[in-house]
Amino acid sequence: MAENKAGIGIYSHPNEFKTAIDDPETPAYLSKNDINSTSIRVSWVQSKRYTGPTVYKVMTTDLKTNKVVSIFYTQTGLWFDELATEAIIGNLDAYWNYSIDVKAVTSFCEQDTRYSNTSTIYIRTEEDVPGPVTNLTVRNETDLKKPRQLFVSWEPPTERDLNGIIVGYDIFC
């Protein structure tokens, strides 16, 4: 509507429009909090600006095998105050090394999908009780002239079942 010395003019017809989406900001200040030995919470600082409906892609990679073990998408943030700032990742192995990549993805209708750069954090899950020893063998003394004794041998749990640093073994007879 226009205005001059004679007064206020007539309202024009409303025009509705939407601005185009923009490249989302790279998730910043990634941090990890342990939930237990197989689950973690990854957090990041909320974006400073809204670039359109945004989800966060959280990808977990096993650093030993270099294989992706999980991909998680947060709920879509349709408004600035709905943007995600954390993801819970479960089904991990205890005391194991992973990389966590977090990327923002903005898309809307027919517009091109926009991606942020990736932020990465390297983590090790917490310790848990060890798995079973391997190659356990027990043999007894066969020479009847010698005292009765058992010979026990074993190897540590498999690498993935170590679940921490082994500090000792207990033998029960």
Secondary structure by P-SEA (a helix, b strand, c coil): cccccccccccccbbbbbccccccccccbbbbbbccccbbbbbbccccccccbbbbbbbbbccccccccccccccccccccccccccccccccccbbbbbbbbbbbbcccccccccbbbbbbbbbbbcccccccbbbbbccccccccbbbbbbbbcccccccccccccccccc
